[in-house]
Amino acid sequence: MIKKYVLTILLSSICLSLLYLIIEYGIKDLISPALPFTIIISTVVYAILYTVFGLPISLLLTKKLPRFSIISLLCYLLISSIVYYIFYTLTYNPVPFIKSSEVYIYIVSTSIVYWFWCNILVSKPNL
């Protein structure tokens, strides 16, 4: 079971790193000599964040909810919103947090990516 959670965190981090690079730099700017280094660094950062914030939530939710539950997605959205708000206010001015559409894209994408991989790899099947 631990292997499934580790694989979930790893796949979610890699997918989110690639999505982050596409959002930030566009598809044609992905061809760069710094791309492997950027992917590794962003994957490590996302893996740490998913381990600290996503893993405890998924441990609770996979026991109580069926696969692809909207309630679990809403829980991931709530936690992701709180985490992004904390990190955004630490690094930027807290006022434009609500006005920035980029933040909403990141909140939704981090939640959906982890929710998807967790439901594919870890969740118990519907009975």
Contacts in CASP RR format, 6 or more apart in sequence:
PFRMAT RR
TARGET T0000
AUTHOR 0000-0000-0000
METHOD contacts of the structure
MODEL  1
MIKKYVLTILLSSICLSLLYLIIEYGIKDLISPALPFTIIISTVVYAILY
TVFGLPISLLLTKKLPRFSIISLLCYLLISSIVYYIFYTLTYNPVPFIKS
SEVYIYIVSTSIVYWFWCNILVSKPNL
1 122 0 8 1.000
4 121 0 8 1.000
4 122 0 8 1.000
5 55 0 8 1.000
5 58 0 8 1.000
5 59 0 8 1.000
5 122 0 8 1.000
7 121 0 8 1.000
8 58 0 8 1.000
8 114 0 8 1.000
8 117 0 8 1.000
8 118 0 8 1.000
8 121 0 8 1.000
8 122 0 8 1.000
9 47 0 8 1.000
9 50 0 8 1.000
9 51 0 8 1.000
9 55 0 8 1.000
10 43 0 8 1.000
10 47 0 8 1.000
11 117 0 8 1.000
11 121 0 8 1.000
12 46 0 8 1.000
12 50 0 8 1.000
12 113 0 8 1.000
12 114 0 8 1.000
12 117 0 8 1.000
12 118 0 8 1.000
13 42 0 8 1.000
13 43 0 8 1.000
13 44 0 8 1.000
13 46 0 8 1.000
13 47 0 8 1.000
13 50 0 8 1.000
14 39 0 8 1.000
14 43 0 8 1.000
15 113 0 8 1.000
15 117 0 8 1.000
16 42 0 8 1.000
16 46 0 8 1.000
16 109 0 8 1.000
16 110 0 8 1.000
16 113 0 8 1.000
17 38 0 8 1.000
17 39 0 8 1.000
17 42 0 8 1.000
17 43 0 8 1.000
17 46 0 8 1.000
18 39 0 8 1.000
19 109 0 8 1.000
19 113 0 8 1.000
20 42 0 8 1.000
20 46 0 8 1.000
20 106 0 8 1.000
21 30 0 8 1.000
21 35 0 8 1.000
21 38 0 8 1.000
21 39 0 8 1.000
21 42 0 8 1.000
22 30 0 8 1.000
23 102 0 8 1.000
23 105 0 8 1.000
23 106 0 8 1.000
23 109 0 8 1.000
25 32 0 8 1.000
32 38 0 8 1.000
46 110 0 8 1.000
49 83 0 8 1.000
50 114 0 8 1.000
53 79 0 8 1.000
53 80 0 8 1.000
53 83 0 8 1.000
54 76 0 8 1.000
54 79 0 8 1.000
54 114 0 8 1.000
57 75 0 8 1.000
57 76 0 8 1.000
57 79 0 8 1.000
58 114 0 8 1.000
58 118 0 8 1.000
58 122 0 8 1.000
61 69 0 8 1.000
61 71 0 8 1.000
61 72 0 8 1.000
61 75 0 8 1.000
62 118 0 8 1.000
62 122 0 8 1.000
62 123 0 8 1.000
62 124 0 8 1.000
65 71 0 8 1.000
65 72 0 8 1.000
65 123 0 8 1.000
66 123 0 8 1.000
66 124 0 8 1.000
66 126 0 8 1.000
67 119 0 8 1.000
67 123 0 8 1.000
67 124 0 8 1.000
67 125 0 8 1.000
67 126 0 8 1.000
68 119 0 8 1.000
68 123 0 8 1.000
72 115 0 8 1.000
72 118 0 8 1.000
72 119 0 8 1.000
73 111 0 8 1.000
73 112 0 8 1.000
73 115 0 8 1.000
76 110 0 8 1.000
76 111 0 8 1.000
76 112 0 8 1.000
76 114 0 8 1.000
76 115 0 8 1.000
77 107 0 8 1.000
77 108 0 8 1.000
77 111 0 8 1.000
79 111 0 8 1.000
80 107 0 8 1.000
80 110 0 8 1.000
80 111 0 8 1.000
81 107 0 8 1.000
84 103 0 8 1.000
84 106 0 8 1.000
84 107 0 8 1.000
84 110 0 8 1.000
85 94 0 8 1.000
85 97 0 8 1.000
88 94 0 8 1.000
88 97 0 8 1.000
88 103 0 8 1.000
89 97 0 8 1.000
97 103 0 8 1.000
END
